[in-house]
Amino acid sequence: MASSKEYLEFILEQLAELDEITFRAMMGEYIIYYRGKIVGGIYDDRLLVKPIKSAISFMPTVTYELPYDGAKEMLLVEDVDNKEFLTGLFNAMYDELPAPKPKKKK
């Protein structure tokens, strides 16, 4: 099941206070970037983030879910209605996220 554009727009609106939130559509789902780093994505109308220490410690309850068959587990963000929580989560995660890989030259 692909994610809806409406859910993507809802999540982007919840994160509107943060600078440089971007996304890329990929096979019916959306990868979410914060200041150039991949934070997670929207899969089947669920916001999932990378399972890094800062995200695990920021969330009161941690639920691991698969974004799609054959993928690594990610953390389900359940409190998507809370703008302060979401912006805090993304800010807490930023420093720990890996830098983007350089693009290969043709």
KAJOWO-V562714 format. One record per run of one state. SS is the DSSP state (A for helix, B for strand, O for the rest). FROM is the first residue (numbers start at 1). TO is the last residue. If there is no record, write none. Layout:
ss: [SS;SS]
from: [FROM;FROM]
to: [TO;TO]
This chain:
ss: [O;A;O;B;O;B;O;B;O;B;O;A;O;B;O;B;O;A;O]
from: [1;5;15;21;27;29;35;37;44;46;50;53;59;64;67;73;77;83;95]
to: [4;14;20;26;28;34;36;43;45;49;52;58;63;66;72;76;82;94;106]
